[in-house]
Amino acid sequence: MAIDTSKSVRSLVIYEIYVRSHSPQGTFQGVIDDLPRIKSLGVDVVWLMPIHPIGRVQRKGSLGCPYAIADYYSVNPEYGSLADFTRLVESAHALGLKVMIDVVYNHTAHDSVILREHPRWYHNDASGRPMTTVPEWSDVIDLDYTHPELWDYLIGALEQWARLGVDGFRCDVASIIPLEFWLRARAAIERINPACLWLAESVEARWVAQRRAAGLPAWSDGELYQAFDITYDYDIFNAWKNVMEGKLDLQFYLDLLRLQDCVYPHNYVKLRFVENHDQPRILSFAPDRRRALAWTAFQAFNKGAWLIYAGQESAAARQPSLFEKEPLEWGSYELSDFHHRLALIKKNPAMTAGELFWVQPAPAALGIWHAETGSLAGIFNVRGVSGEMPVAIPDGSYTDLLTDRAIVIDKGMLSLPEEAVIFNCALPQVPQPCPALLL
């Protein structure tokens, strides 16, 4: 793996931004203006969705998808100039924020610089025309990694952005690009920035199987950890959605979380989230607002880096289009304090130095981060039920870190929260995880 990836990466808060929709002007300057507020949320890393020029041929919508890139070495003029981007990086660094950019190396736009200058570097169909191996991605064509010169070209672009101060790369559909390429790219960037952060958009397990069956490359998350610090949570994301919709029991999901502990490296880091630019806003599909917030708190508490998709802190329910200009409606930022407190909890000593145990699934989920210096308990009412629940935590009065309200445990019983409570506690012994159904 990043065999030396620090477990502290699990405490990172990453904030995803689509420059086009982030401000009314849709520019780098619009992001710069908002950086102090983003920092105040407790964010560590700002992830910018693709910043490069977008292709015009076969583009989707009137403005095109940012993942159909025409030139890896320059910036989208709609967002500003290269100097504007550099100023964004410098402004973020001045606030103590790191900047991650999107790397889209499986495919390019139909009218990319590469196609014009190096037409041989593409997969071709039976007629010799560049093609995509994912038919619904009609606005892009796939690169062919059998050409060593392509590797040098792409790594050269990464080196350019690293020298301009970029601190990390979120790598689009990393699972279908040669692993050896990522290993070589990481080694090259380490010579410029040894602390560079690598995030893989790993794909669903069934997609890995489908591509392998078709004779196409696909890497499992376990393999990707050789090169990446963080992988997506898509290996169990569909199971989580099924639990959310009441189609699966929560115990099944907790078993899958334990399975991740068993099959991945001891220092593995997952990216935990409830929404991103490819997934619907949680407030648009959760059964109700309370359960949406309970699940948000659950995933922030969960083991792994935590992603906030811009707009969550304003309770956004609408997903901005990838292909048009639809500025976010920021409103009153009504959930800013909630997300800020969750971000602070990611830095809790029990979470940074301890281990997470999911102790019980019902009537609410109880998780405990346990460390020698103390423990951190979280109770998440993801079922939206009322009443009391037994907890294996000493009786007493505790303070909820999400609201500053008192939490009372009396005779081993606690009143269920409407959404979630998280509190520091001292335990006489190491928690015991709930019995697994699957393992």
DOROSE-957840 format. One record per residue (C-alpha): chain; x, z, y; residue in one letter; residue number from 1. Coordinates in steps of 0.25 Angstrom, whole numbers, plus 5000, padded with zeros to 4 digits. Example, Ala and Ser with C-alpha at 12.3 -4.5 7.8 and 13.67 -1.06 7.14 Angstrom:
+-------+------+------+------+-----+-----+
: chain :    X :    Z :    Y : res :   n :
+-------+------+------+------+-----+-----+
:     A : 5049 : 5031 : 4982 :   A :   1 :
:     A : 5055 : 5029 : 4996 :   S :   2 :
+-------+------+------+------+-----+-----+
***
This chain:
+-------+------+------+------+-----+-----+
: chain :    X :    Z :    Y : res :   n :
+-------+------+------+------+-----+-----+
:     A : 5000 : 5000 : 5000 :   M :   1 :
:     A : 5003 : 5002 : 5009 :   A :   2 :
:     A : 5008 : 5012 : 4999 :   I :   3 :
:     A : 5013 : 5021 : 5011 :   D :   4 :
:     A : 5000 : 5020 : 5019 :   T :   5 :
:     A : 4997 : 5034 : 5024 :   S :   6 :
:     A : 4985 : 5041 : 5020 :   K :   7 :
:     A : 4983 : 5044 : 5035 :   S :   8 :
:     A : 4978 : 5030 : 5036 :   V :   9 :
:     A : 4965 : 5035 : 5030 :   R :  10 :
:     A : 4963 : 5043 : 5044 :   S :  11 :
:     A : 4963 : 5030 : 5052 :   L :  12 :
:     A : 4951 : 5026 : 5060 :   V :  13 :
:     A : 4950 : 5011 : 5062 :   I :  14 :
:     A : 4941 : 5004 : 5072 :   Y :  15 :
:     A : 4937 : 4990 : 5070 :   E :  16 :
:     A : 4935 : 4981 : 5082 :   I :  17 :
:     A : 4929 : 4967 : 5083 :   Y :  18 :
:     A : 4935 : 4962 : 5097 :   V :  19 :
:     A : 4924 : 4952 : 5099 :   R :  20 :
:     A : 4913 : 4962 : 5098 :   S :  21 :
:     A : 4920 : 4975 : 5103 :   H :  22 :
:     A : 4917 : 4973 : 5118 :   S :  23 :
:     A : 4909 : 4964 : 5127 :   P :  24 :
:     A : 4921 : 4955 : 5130 :   Q :  25 :
:     A : 4925 : 4955 : 5115 :   G :  26 :
:     A : 4940 : 4956 : 5119 :   T :  27 :
:     A : 4953 : 4963 : 5117 :   F :  28 :
:     A : 4951 : 4970 : 5130 :   Q :  29 :
:     A : 4937 : 4975 : 5126 :   G :  30 :
:     A : 4944 : 4982 : 5114 :   V :  31 :
:     A : 4955 : 4988 : 5123 :   I :  32 :
:     A : 4944 : 4994 : 5132 :   D :  33 :
:     A : 4938 : 5001 : 5121 :   D :  34 :
:     A : 4950 : 5006 : 5114 :   L :  35 :
:     A : 4950 : 5020 : 5121 :   P :  36 :
:     A : 4936 : 5022 : 5115 :   R :  37 :
:     A : 4940 : 5017 : 5101 :   I :  38 :
:     A : 4952 : 5027 : 5102 :   K :  39 :
:     A : 4942 : 5038 : 5105 :   S :  40 :
:     A : 4935 : 5036 : 5093 :   L :  41 :
:     A : 4947 : 5041 : 5085 :   G :  42 :
:     A : 4951 : 5027 : 5080 :   V :  43 :
:     A : 4965 : 5024 : 5075 :   D :  44 :
:     A : 4965 : 5009 : 5073 :   V :  45 :
:     A : 4958 : 4998 : 5080 :   V :  46 :
:     A : 4956 : 4986 : 5071 :   W :  47 :
:     A : 4953 : 4973 : 5078 :   L :  48 :
:     A : 4945 : 4962 : 5070 :   M :  49 :
:     A : 4953 : 4949 : 5071 :   P :  50 :
:     A : 4959 : 4946 : 5085 :   I :  51 :
:     A : 4963 : 4932 : 5082 :   H :  52 :
:     A : 4957 : 4918 : 5087 :   P :  53 :
:     A : 4944 : 4914 : 5079 :   I :  54 :
:     A : 4943 : 4900 : 5073 :   G :  55 :
:     A : 4933 : 4890 : 5078 :   R :  56 :
:     A : 4931 : 4881 : 5066 :   V :  57 :
:     A : 4919 : 4886 : 5057 :   Q :  58 :
:     A : 4918 : 4899 : 5065 :   R :  59 :
:     A : 4907 : 4908 : 5062 :   K :  60 :
:     A : 4898 : 4911 : 5074 :   G :  61 :
:     A : 4901 : 4907 : 5088 :   S :  62 :
:     A : 4914 : 4915 : 5089 :   L :  63 :
:     A : 4919 : 4915 : 5075 :   G :  64 :
:     A : 4923 : 4926 : 5066 :   C :  65 :
:     A : 4936 : 4934 : 5069 :   P :  66 :
:     A : 4940 : 4933 : 5055 :   Y :  67 :
:     A : 4942 : 4918 : 5056 :   A :  68 :
:     A : 4955 : 4918 : 5063 :   I :  69 :
:     A : 4962 : 4906 : 5070 :   A :  70 :
:     A : 4975 : 4912 : 5073 :   D :  71 :
:     A : 4982 : 4925 : 5068 :   Y :  72 :
:     A : 4992 : 4925 : 5079 :   Y :  73 :
:     A : 4983 : 4925 : 5091 :   S :  74 :
:     A : 4971 : 4933 : 5097 :   V :  75 :
:     A : 4957 : 4928 : 5099 :   N :  76 :
:     A : 4956 : 4923 : 5114 :   P :  77 :
:     A : 4942 : 4929 : 5114 :   E :  78 :
:     A : 4948 : 4943 : 5113 :   Y :  79 :
:     A : 4959 : 4941 : 5123 :   G :  80 :
:     A : 4974 : 4937 : 5123 :   S :  81 :
:     A : 4985 : 4942 : 5114 :   L :  82 :
:     A : 4989 : 4951 : 5126 :   A :  83 :
:     A : 4975 : 4957 : 5126 :   D :  84 :
:     A : 4977 : 4960 : 5111 :   F :  85 :
:     A : 4990 : 4966 : 5113 :   T :  86 :
:     A : 4985 : 4975 : 5125 :   R :  87 :
:     A : 4974 : 4979 : 5115 :   L :  88 :
:     A : 4984 : 4984 : 5105 :   V :  89 :
:     A : 4992 : 4991 : 5116 :   E :  90 :
:     A : 4980 : 4998 : 5121 :   S :  91 :
:     A : 4976 : 5003 : 5107 :   A :  92 :
:     A : 4990 : 5008 : 5105 :   H :  93 :
:     A : 4990 : 5015 : 5118 :   A :  94 :
:     A : 4978 : 5023 : 5113 :   L :  95 :
:     A : 4984 : 5026 : 5099 :   G :  96 :
:     A : 4976 : 5015 : 5092 :   L :  97 :
:     A : 4981 : 5005 : 5082 :   K :  98 :
:     A : 4977 : 4991 : 5081 :   V :  99 :
:     A : 4973 : 4983 : 5069 :   M : 100 :
:     A : 4970 : 4969 : 5068 :   I : 101 :
:     A : 4962 : 4960 : 5058 :   D : 102 :
:     A : 4971 : 4951 : 5049 :   V : 103 :
:     A : 4963 : 4940 : 5043 :   V : 104 :
:     A : 4972 : 4933 : 5034 :   Y : 105 :
:     A : 4963 : 4927 : 5023 :   N : 106 :
:     A : 4958 : 4916 : 5031 :   H : 107 :
:     A : 4958 : 4909 : 5045 :   T : 108 :
:     A : 4949 : 4901 : 5054 :   A : 109 :
:     A : 4947 : 4886 : 5050 :   H : 110 :
:     A : 4955 : 4883 : 5063 :   D : 111 :
:     A : 4966 : 4893 : 5062 :   S : 112 :
:     A : 4980 : 4891 : 5067 :   V : 113 :
:     A : 4985 : 4892 : 5053 :   I : 114 :
:     A : 4976 : 4880 : 5048 :   L : 115 :
:     A : 4981 : 4871 : 5059 :   R : 116 :
:     A : 4996 : 4875 : 5057 :   E : 117 :
:     A : 4996 : 4878 : 5042 :   H : 118 :
:     A : 4984 : 4872 : 5035 :   P : 119 :
:     A : 4990 : 4874 : 5021 :   R : 120 :
:     A : 4989 : 4889 : 5022 :   W : 121 :
:     A : 4974 : 4889 : 5018 :   Y : 122 :
:     A : 4966 : 4889 : 5005 :   H : 123 :
:     A : 4959 : 4875 : 5003 :   N : 124 :
:     A : 4947 : 4870 : 4996 :   D : 125 :
:     A : 4947 : 4859 : 4986 :   A : 126 :
:     A : 4947 : 4849 : 4998 :   S : 127 :
:     A : 4959 : 4855 : 5004 :   G : 128 :
:     A : 4952 : 4862 : 5016 :   R : 129 :
:     A : 4954 : 4876 : 5020 :   P : 130 :
:     A : 4944 : 4886 : 5014 :   M : 131 :
:     A : 4940 : 4900 : 5013 :   T : 132 :
:     A : 4938 : 4907 : 4999 :   T : 133 :
:     A : 4926 : 4915 : 5005 :   V : 134 :
:     A : 4915 : 4905 : 5008 :   P : 135 :
:     A : 4907 : 4913 : 5018 :   E : 136 :
:     A : 4920 : 4914 : 5027 :   W : 137 :
:     A : 4917 : 4900 : 5032 :   S : 138 :
:     A : 4925 : 4902 : 5045 :   D : 139 :
:     A : 4939 : 4904 : 5038 :   V : 140 :
:     A : 4948 : 4898 : 5028 :   I : 141 :
:     A : 4958 : 4905 : 5019 :   D : 142 :
:     A : 4973 : 4906 : 5020 :   L : 143 :
:     A : 4981 : 4903 : 5008 :   D : 144 :
:     A : 4992 : 4913 : 5005 :   Y : 145 :
:     A : 5000 : 4904 : 4996 :   T : 146 :
:     A : 5008 : 4900 : 5008 :   H : 147 :
:     A : 5019 : 4909 : 5012 :   P : 148 :
:     A : 5020 : 4904 : 5026 :   E : 149 :
:     A : 5005 : 4909 : 5028 :   L : 150 :
:     A : 5010 : 4923 : 5025 :   W : 151 :
:     A : 5021 : 4922 : 5035 :   D : 152 :
:     A : 5011 : 4917 : 5046 :   Y : 153 :
:     A : 5001 : 4928 : 5043 :   L : 154 :
:     A : 5011 : 4939 : 5043 :   I : 155 :
:     A : 5017 : 4934 : 5056 :   G : 156 :
:     A : 5004 : 4936 : 5063 :   A : 157 :
:     A : 5003 : 4950 : 5058 :   L : 158 :
:     A : 5017 : 4952 : 5063 :   E : 159 :
:     A : 5013 : 4947 : 5077 :   Q : 160 :
:     A : 5001 : 4957 : 5078 :   W : 161 :
:     A : 5010 : 4968 : 5073 :   A : 162 :
:     A : 5020 : 4966 : 5084 :   R : 163 :
:     A : 5009 : 4966 : 5094 :   L : 164 :
:     A : 5005 : 4980 : 5090 :   G : 165 :
:     A : 4995 : 4978 : 5079 :   V : 166 :
:     A : 4995 : 4991 : 5070 :   D : 167 :
:     A : 4987 : 4986 : 5058 :   G : 168 :
:     A : 4980 : 4974 : 5051 :   F : 169 :
:     A : 4966 : 4974 : 5045 :   R : 170 :
:     A : 4967 : 4963 : 5035 :   C : 171 :
:     A : 4955 : 4955 : 5032 :   D : 172 :
:     A : 4951 : 4952 : 5018 :   V : 173 :
:     A : 4965 : 4957 : 5014 :   A : 174 :
:     A : 4961 : 4957 : 4999 :   S : 175 :
:     A : 4961 : 4942 : 4998 :   I : 176 :
:     A : 4975 : 4940 : 5004 :   I : 177 :
:     A : 4987 : 4941 : 4996 :   P : 178 :
:     A : 4992 : 4955 : 4994 :   L : 179 :
:     A : 5007 : 4951 : 4995 :   E : 180 :
:     A : 5003 : 4945 : 5009 :   F : 181 :
:     A : 4998 : 4959 : 5014 :   W : 182 :
:     A : 5011 : 4966 : 5008 :   L : 183 :
:     A : 5020 : 4956 : 5015 :   R : 184 :
:     A : 5012 : 4957 : 5028 :   A : 185 :
:     A : 5012 : 4972 : 5028 :   R : 186 :
:     A : 5027 : 4972 : 5026 :   A : 187 :
:     A : 5029 : 4962 : 5038 :   A : 188 :
:     A : 5021 : 4971 : 5047 :   I : 189 :
:     A : 5028 : 4984 : 5043 :   E : 190 :
:     A : 5040 : 4978 : 5049 :   R : 191 :
:     A : 5033 : 4978 : 5062 :   I : 192 :
:     A : 5023 : 4990 : 5061 :   N : 193 :
:     A : 5026 : 4999 : 5049 :   P : 194 :
:     A : 5013 : 5006 : 5053 :   A : 195 :
:     A : 5004 : 4994 : 5052 :   C : 196 :
:     A : 4990 : 4997 : 5046 :   L : 197 :
:     A : 4985 : 4987 : 5036 :   W : 198 :
:     A : 4970 : 4987 : 5033 :   L : 199 :
:     A : 4965 : 4978 : 5022 :   A : 200 :
:     A : 4950 : 4972 : 5022 :   E : 201 :
:     A : 4950 : 4974 : 5007 :   S : 202 :
:     A : 4937 : 4967 : 5000 :   V : 203 :
:     A : 4926 : 4972 : 4991 :   E : 204 :
:     A : 4931 : 4973 : 4976 :   A : 205 :
:     A : 4921 : 4962 : 4972 :   R : 206 :
:     A : 4927 : 4952 : 4982 :   W : 207 :
:     A : 4940 : 4955 : 4976 :   V : 208 :
:     A : 4935 : 4952 : 4962 :   A : 209 :
:     A : 4927 : 4939 : 4966 :   Q : 210 :
:     A : 4940 : 4933 : 4973 :   R : 211 :
:     A : 4948 : 4937 : 4961 :   R : 212 :
:     A : 4938 : 4930 : 4952 :   A : 213 :
:     A : 4939 : 4918 : 4960 :   A : 214 :
:     A : 4954 : 4917 : 4959 :   G : 215 :
:     A : 4956 : 4922 : 4974 :   L : 216 :
:     A : 4965 : 4933 : 4978 :   P : 217 :
:     A : 4959 : 4947 : 4981 :   A : 218 :
:     A : 4966 : 4961 : 4981 :   W : 219 :
:     A : 4960 : 4974 : 4978 :   S : 220 :
:     A : 4961 : 4986 : 4988 :   D : 221 :
:     A : 4971 : 4993 : 4978 :   G : 222 :
:     A : 4980 : 4981 : 4979 :   E : 223 :
:     A : 4978 : 4980 : 4994 :   L : 224 :
:     A : 4984 : 4994 : 4996 :   Y : 225 :
:     A : 4997 : 4988 : 4993 :   Q : 226 :
:     A : 4997 : 4982 : 5007 :   A : 227 :
:     A : 4986 : 4989 : 5015 :   F : 228 :
:     A : 4984 : 5003 : 5021 :   D : 229 :
:     A : 4969 : 5002 : 5021 :   I : 230 :
:     A : 4959 : 4994 : 5013 :   T : 231 :
:     A : 4944 : 4992 : 5016 :   Y : 232 :
:     A : 4934 : 5000 : 5009 :   D : 233 :
:     A : 4927 : 4988 : 5003 :   Y : 234 :
:     A : 4930 : 4991 : 4989 :   D : 235 :
:     A : 4918 : 5001 : 4989 :   I : 236 :
:     A : 4911 : 4997 : 5002 :   F : 237 :
:     A : 4899 : 4991 : 4995 :   N : 238 :
:     A : 4897 : 5003 : 4987 :   A : 239 :
:     A : 4897 : 5011 : 5000 :   W : 240 :
:     A : 4886 : 5002 : 5005 :   K : 241 :
:     A : 4878 : 5003 : 4993 :   N : 242 :
:     A : 4879 : 5019 : 4994 :   V : 243 :
:     A : 4874 : 5017 : 5009 :   M : 244 :
:     A : 4862 : 5009 : 5004 :   E : 245 :
:     A : 4859 : 5019 : 4993 :   G : 246 :
:     A : 4862 : 5009 : 4982 :   K : 247 :
:     A : 4874 : 5018 : 4977 :   L : 248 :
:     A : 4876 : 5033 : 4976 :   D : 249 :
:     A : 4886 : 5039 : 4985 :   L : 250 :
:     A : 4893 : 5045 : 4973 :   Q : 251 :
:     A : 4897 : 5030 : 4969 :   F : 252 :
:     A : 4904 : 5028 : 4982 :   Y : 253 :
:     A : 4911 : 5041 : 4982 :   L : 254 :
:     A : 4916 : 5037 : 4968 :   D : 255 :
:     A : 4921 : 5024 : 4974 :   L : 256 :
:     A : 4929 : 5032 : 4985 :   L : 257 :
:     A : 4935 : 5040 : 4973 :   R : 258 :
:     A : 4939 : 5027 : 4966 :   L : 259 :
:     A : 4946 : 5022 : 4978 :   Q : 260 :
:     A : 4954 : 5035 : 4978 :   D : 261 :
:     A : 4958 : 5032 : 4963 :   C : 262 :
:     A : 4961 : 5017 : 4964 :   V : 263 :
:     A : 4968 : 5015 : 4977 :   Y : 264 :
:     A : 4982 : 5021 : 4982 :   P : 265 :
:     A : 4982 : 5036 : 4985 :   H : 266 :
:     A : 4984 : 5032 : 5000 :   N : 267 :
:     A : 4974 : 5021 : 5000 :   Y : 268 :
:     A : 4966 : 5020 : 5013 :   V : 269 :
:     A : 4952 : 5013 : 5014 :   K : 270 :
:     A : 4945 : 5009 : 5027 :   L : 271 :
:     A : 4932 : 5016 : 5027 :   R : 272 :
:     A : 4921 : 5011 : 5035 :   F : 273 :
:     A : 4905 : 5009 : 5036 :   V : 274 :
:     A : 4906 : 4996 : 5044 :   E : 275 :
:     A : 4915 : 4985 : 5049 :   N : 276 :
:     A : 4914 : 4971 : 5054 :   H : 277 :
:     A : 4911 : 4966 : 5040 :   D : 278 :
:     A : 4900 : 4977 : 5037 :   Q : 279 :
:     A : 4887 : 4980 : 5043 :   P : 280 :
:     A : 4887 : 4992 : 5053 :   R : 281 :
:     A : 4883 : 5004 : 5046 :   I : 282 :
:     A : 4872 : 5008 : 5055 :   L : 283 :
:     A : 4866 : 4994 : 5051 :   S : 284 :
:     A : 4865 : 4997 : 5036 :   F : 285 :
:     A : 4865 : 5012 : 5034 :   A : 286 :
:     A : 4852 : 5018 : 5030 :   P : 287 :
:     A : 4852 : 5026 : 5043 :   D : 288 :
:     A : 4861 : 5031 : 5055 :   R : 289 :
:     A : 4864 : 5044 : 5048 :   R : 290 :
:     A : 4869 : 5038 : 5036 :   R : 291 :
:     A : 4877 : 5028 : 5043 :   A : 292 :
:     A : 4885 : 5039 : 5050 :   L : 293 :
:     A : 4886 : 5047 : 5038 :   A : 294 :
:     A : 4893 : 5035 : 5031 :   W : 295 :
:     A : 4902 : 5033 : 5043 :   T : 296 :
:     A : 4907 : 5047 : 5042 :   A : 297 :
:     A : 4908 : 5046 : 5027 :   F : 298 :
:     A : 4918 : 5034 : 5029 :   Q : 299 :
:     A : 4926 : 5040 : 5040 :   A : 300 :
:     A : 4928 : 5052 : 5031 :   F : 301 :
:     A : 4931 : 5044 : 5019 :   N : 302 :
:     A : 4945 : 5042 : 5015 :   K : 303 :
:     A : 4951 : 5030 : 5022 :   G : 304 :
:     A : 4953 : 5024 : 5036 :   A : 305 :
:     A : 4940 : 5023 : 5044 :   W : 306 :
:     A : 4934 : 5011 : 5051 :   L : 307 :
:     A : 4925 : 5011 : 5063 :   I : 308 :
:     A : 4920 : 4997 : 5066 :   Y : 309 :
:     A : 4918 : 4996 : 5081 :   A : 310 :
:     A : 4903 : 4999 : 5085 :   G : 311 :
:     A : 4901 : 5010 : 5075 :   Q : 312 :
:     A : 4903 : 5021 : 5085 :   E : 313 :
:     A : 4892 : 5015 : 5093 :   S : 314 :
:     A : 4883 : 5014 : 5081 :   A : 315 :
:     A : 4883 : 4999 : 5080 :   A : 316 :
:     A : 4873 : 4993 : 5070 :   A : 317 :
:     A : 4876 : 4979 : 5073 :   R : 318 :
:     A : 4888 : 4971 : 5068 :   Q : 319 :
:     A : 4894 : 4962 : 5078 :   P : 320 :
:     A : 4895 : 4948 : 5073 :   S : 321 :
:     A : 4909 : 4943 : 5069 :   L : 322 :
:     A : 4906 : 4929 : 5075 :   F : 323 :
:     A : 4900 : 4932 : 5088 :   E : 324 :
:     A : 4902 : 4941 : 5100 :   K : 325 :
:     A : 4893 : 4953 : 5099 :   E : 326 :
:     A : 4899 : 4965 : 5107 :   P : 327 :
:     A : 4897 : 4978 : 5101 :   L : 328 :
:     A : 4886 : 4987 : 5107 :   E : 329 :
:     A : 4893 : 4999 : 5110 :   W : 330 :
:     A : 4882 : 5008 : 5115 :   G : 331 :
:     A : 4885 : 5023 : 5117 :   S : 332 :
:     A : 4895 : 5024 : 5106 :   Y : 333 :
:     A : 4886 : 5034 : 5099 :   E : 334 :
:     A : 4894 : 5036 : 5087 :   L : 335 :
:     A : 4908 : 5037 : 5094 :   S : 336 :
:     A : 4909 : 5052 : 5092 :   D : 337 :
:     A : 4905 : 5051 : 5077 :   F : 338 :
:     A : 4916 : 5041 : 5074 :   H : 339 :
:     A : 4926 : 5048 : 5083 :   H : 340 :
:     A : 4924 : 5061 : 5075 :   R : 341 :
:     A : 4925 : 5053 : 5062 :   L : 342 :
:     A : 4938 : 5047 : 5067 :   A : 343 :
:     A : 4943 : 5061 : 5070 :   L : 344 :
:     A : 4939 : 5066 : 5056 :   I : 345 :
:     A : 4948 : 5055 : 5050 :   K : 346 :
:     A : 4960 : 5063 : 5056 :   K : 347 :
:     A : 4956 : 5076 : 5050 :   N : 348 :
:     A : 4967 : 5083 : 5043 :   P : 349 :
:     A : 4959 : 5084 : 5030 :   A : 350 :
:     A : 4957 : 5069 : 5030 :   M : 351 :
:     A : 4971 : 5065 : 5033 :   T : 352 :
:     A : 4978 : 5074 : 5023 :   A : 353 :
:     A : 4967 : 5077 : 5013 :   G : 354 :
:     A : 4959 : 5070 : 5002 :   E : 355 :
:     A : 4945 : 5066 : 5002 :   L : 356 :
:     A : 4935 : 5071 : 4991 :   F : 357 :
:     A : 4921 : 5066 : 4990 :   W : 358 :
:     A : 4914 : 5079 : 4985 :   V : 359 :
:     A : 4900 : 5075 : 4984 :   Q : 360 :
:     A : 4891 : 5063 : 4986 :   P : 361 :
:     A : 4877 : 5070 : 4988 :   A : 362 :
:     A : 4869 : 5074 : 4995 :   P : 363 :
:     A : 4879 : 5069 : 5005 :   A : 364 :
:     A : 4893 : 5065 : 5003 :   A : 365 :
:     A : 4904 : 5076 : 5004 :   L : 366 :
:     A : 4918 : 5072 : 5006 :   G : 367 :
:     A : 4930 : 5082 : 5008 :   I : 368 :
:     A : 4944 : 5079 : 5013 :   W : 369 :
:     A : 4953 : 5090 : 5008 :   H : 370 :
:     A : 4967 : 5093 : 5012 :   A : 371 :
:     A : 4975 : 5106 : 5012 :   E : 372 :
:     A : 4973 : 5109 : 5026 :   T : 373 :
:     A : 4957 : 5108 : 5025 :   G : 374 :
:     A : 4946 : 5099 : 5021 :   S : 375 :
:     A : 4936 : 5090 : 5028 :   L : 376 :
:     A : 4922 : 5088 : 5023 :   A : 377 :
:     A : 4912 : 5077 : 5026 :   G : 378 :
:     A : 4898 : 5077 : 5022 :   I : 379 :
:     A : 4891 : 5063 : 5023 :   F : 380 :
:     A : 4876 : 5062 : 5022 :   N : 381 :
:     A : 4876 : 5047 : 5018 :   V : 382 :
:     A : 4863 : 5049 : 5011 :   R : 383 :
:     A : 4855 : 5054 : 5023 :   G : 384 :
:     A : 4850 : 5066 : 5016 :   V : 385 :
:     A : 4846 : 5080 : 5021 :   S : 386 :
:     A : 4848 : 5094 : 5016 :   G : 387 :
:     A : 4860 : 5102 : 5011 :   E : 388 :
:     A : 4871 : 5099 : 5002 :   M : 389 :
:     A : 4881 : 5108 : 4994 :   P : 390 :
:     A : 4896 : 5107 : 4998 :   V : 391 :
:     A : 4908 : 5112 : 4992 :   A : 392 :
:     A : 4913 : 5117 : 5005 :   I : 393 :
:     A : 4914 : 5132 : 5009 :   P : 394 :
:     A : 4903 : 5138 : 5017 :   D : 395 :
:     A : 4904 : 5139 : 5032 :   G : 396 :
:     A : 4902 : 5132 : 5045 :   S : 397 :
:     A : 4910 : 5119 : 5048 :   Y : 398 :
:     A : 4911 : 5109 : 5059 :   T : 399 :
:     A : 4906 : 5095 : 5058 :   D : 400 :
:     A : 4917 : 5086 : 5063 :   L : 401 :
:     A : 4907 : 5075 : 5067 :   L : 402 :
:     A : 4898 : 5084 : 5075 :   T : 403 :
:     A : 4905 : 5097 : 5078 :   D : 404 :
:     A : 4892 : 5104 : 5072 :   R : 405 :
:     A : 4893 : 5116 : 5062 :   A : 406 :
:     A : 4891 : 5113 : 5047 :   I : 407 :
:     A : 4887 : 5125 : 5038 :   V : 408 :
:     A : 4890 : 5126 : 5023 :   I : 409 :
:     A : 4882 : 5137 : 5018 :   D : 410 :
:     A : 4882 : 5141 : 5003 :   K : 411 :
:     A : 4888 : 5128 : 5000 :   G : 412 :
:     A : 4877 : 5120 : 5007 :   M : 413 :
:     A : 4878 : 5111 : 5019 :   L : 414 :
:     A : 4867 : 5104 : 5027 :   S : 415 :
:     A : 4868 : 5089 : 5026 :   L : 416 :
:     A : 4872 : 5082 : 5039 :   P : 417 :
:     A : 4864 : 5071 : 5044 :   E : 418 :
:     A : 4876 : 5062 : 5043 :   E : 419 :
:     A : 4889 : 5068 : 5040 :   A : 420 :
:     A : 4898 : 5081 : 5043 :   V : 421 :
:     A : 4913 : 5082 : 5042 :   I : 422 :
:     A : 4920 : 5095 : 5043 :   F : 423 :
:     A : 4933 : 5103 : 5040 :   N : 424 :
:     A : 4933 : 5113 : 5029 :   C : 425 :
:     A : 4941 : 5121 : 5020 :   A : 426 :
:     A : 4940 : 5120 : 5005 :   L : 427 :
:     A : 4945 : 5130 : 4994 :   P : 428 :
:     A : 4948 : 5118 : 4985 :   Q : 429 :
:     A : 4950 : 5103 : 4984 :   V : 430 :
:     A : 4936 : 5096 : 4984 :   P : 431 :
:     A : 4931 : 5090 : 4971 :   Q : 432 :
:     A : 4926 : 5076 : 4972 :   P : 433 :
:     A : 4912 : 5073 : 4967 :   C : 434 :
:     A : 4911 : 5068 : 4953 :   P : 435 :
:     A : 4913 : 5053 : 4952 :   A : 436 :
:     A : 4903 : 5044 : 4945 :   L : 437 :
:     A : 4912 : 5033 : 4943 :   L : 438 :
:     A : 4926 : 5038 : 4941 :   L : 439 :
+-------+------+------+------+-----+-----+
***
